[in-house]
């Protein structure tokens, strides 16, 4: 899932905030391993020792960067779906939010997909941060599918995540900015099919 977190300009705030602001800009724009630690330090305007005394390692800085983006994404999605009462409308609102995000000039794809693609195989801090974010997304879609009356909420939740991921990747790699809208229409078909199977009128 794609996100952008609230920006704090490097050079403002505490050492931790400045490092995270610099990391957020550089890691998201260029990659978590492509960007060297020296560039983050320079952008943040802090001493090298400050980074290690604050985070201990680059891996921990990357994890903290991803955690910050995860919290921002969760809040954006939660705020958006709370504008709706019906579970079906909540699900579709998530795709609407993605459509807005991919249209932004700063969009560079999903930060978690990007970071995971750079990681070697294994279960490190970065991989766990990405896994945790995806687990949250799956759980949310599954919960909303269950609330909507899906016969198999777990299956429908996975299908919705697949649509969401596909739209994100298509927008990022192919520049297909209408992908979230197409994914939304496909999600409507899935949802209405579930409601029809249960003898309920689609809303």
Residue, then its C-alpha position, 0 to 999 in steps of 0.5 A: x500500500x502506498x503512503x506519504x507521511x507528514x513532512x517535517x523539513x530536515x533541520x527542524x525539530x529534535x535530532x531524532x525528528x531531523x534524522x527521520x525527516x531526512x530519511x523519509x525524503x531520501x529513502x522513499x525517493x531513492x531507496x533504503x539501501x541505495x542511500x548511504x548514511x552520510x547523505x542522511x546525516x548531511x540532509x539532517x544537518x547532524x553529526x554522525x555520532x548523533x545518528x548512532x547514539x539515537x538509532x544505533x544502526x542504519x537498519x534501526x533508522x530504516x525500521x523507524x522510518x517504515x514505522x513512522x510511515x506505517x502509523x501515518x498510513x494507518x491514520x489516513x486510512x482510518x480517518x477516511x473510512x470513518x467518514x462512511x457508515x457502511x462496510x462496503x463504502x469503507x472498503x471502496x473509500x480505501x481505493x479512492x484514497x489510493x487514487x488520490x495518492x498515486x496522482x501526487x507528484x511525490x508518489x514513488x510507489x509503496x514504501x513497504x514494497x520498495x523497501x522489501x524488494x531491497x532486502x535480502x532474504x531473511x527475517x530482519x527488522x526491515x522485513x518485519x516492519x513490512x510484514x507487520x504493515x501488510x498484516x494490518x492491511x489484510x486484517x482491515x480488509x478482512x474485518x470490513x469484508x466480514x462486516x459487509x456480510x461476506x460468506x468467506x471474509x478471509x478469502x475476500x480480504x485477500x482478494x481485496x489486498x491483491x487488487x490494492x497491491x496490483x493497483x499500487x504496483x501498476x501505478x508505480x511501475x507503469x505510470x497507470x494512474x487510473x489503476x486504483x479506479x479500475x481496482x475499485x470497480x473490480x472490488x465493487x464486483x467482488x463485493x456485490x457478488x458476495x452480497x448477491x450470493x447471500x441474498x442481500x441487495x448490494x448497496 
